[in-house]
Amino acid sequence: MEDYKDCADNAAVINNYRGIFDAKVACAVAVDDNVKYGSPDWSWLVRFGHSYGGDDFVKTGIIRIVDDEVKIQNMYGAMERSRVECEYDLNSKKVLAISINGSNITLDGP
């Protein structure tokens, strides 16, 4: 699907909107650029394979996608399985914010 606004709900945006791949890549880059130690070890399966239900993605153009399989290095050098959430604006095609294990990082908005 070319336009996310044609989707019925959040699941349709994630599963059918062609621009979702670009959103996932931008979110992964934002995480890579904002971790404190080392580089994340992303799952080889699917990055950001979870999202929230409802239809707010279609209404607002803001998606929230989740990856709970990424391993991020802590200050002691150990890789810890982490939960990463990314807020992305489908209109401006920009990452607005990321959250790593509940610690929010606000990025430059649209």
Secondary structure, DSSP 8 states (H G I E B T S, - for coil): ---GGG-SSHHHHHHH-TTHHHHHHHHHHHHHHH-SSS--B--SS-TT-EE--SSHHHHHSEEEEEEEEEEEE-TTS-EEEEEEEEEEETTTTEEEEEEETTEEEE----
